[in-house]
Amino acid sequence: MLNKSFPDWDDLYKSQDVELMPWYNQKMDLDLEVALKGFGVTHGQFLDLGTGPATQPSELDRRGFHVTGSDISENSIKKAHESFGNNNPKIRLIKDDILNTLFKRYEFDFIFDRGCFHILSVEKRKTYVKTIGKY
C-alpha cells in the first residue's frame, strides 16, 4: 500500500495554475510519442486518463485522433475546457472516476495513463486493471 498521501485534486486545480504543476507538459509525452511511432499508430479512439490540463488530448487531436480526456477533478476539467475544449469541440473532456467509470465497453482503441495508476493503493490497482481490461 502507498504511504504517500495525495492532495484533494479539486482543491489543487482550483488554487494553482496548471502551468506551474510539476506534471504539466505542453508537448506530447515522450513515452507516448515513442509508442505511437514504434507501433505505427496514426488514428483511432483515444482515452487519456487523469488528463489534468488536457495537453495530451490536444496533441493527439492535432495528429488526427478522436480523443476523450477524463479526470476525477471537476476543476481540472473546467480548466482544460478553458484551455483546449472550448477551442476544439472535437476533444471530449469529462469528469470520471476510472474505478467507477461511466464509459461503455470497447469505447476506446487506446488508453493512455500518465496520471492515475501510480497513485492508487494496491487494492485499487486491482480494480483499475479489471476496469481497464474491459476497454
PyMOL commands that set and color helices and strands:
alter all, ss='L'
color gray80, all
select helices_A, chain A and resi 9-15+18-20+30-39+55-62+74-85+98-100+117-119+122-133
alter helices_A, ss='H'
color red, helices_A
select strands_A, chain A and resi 45-49+66-71+91-95+110-113
alter strands_A, ss='S'
color yellow, strands_A
deselect
rebuild
show_as cartoon
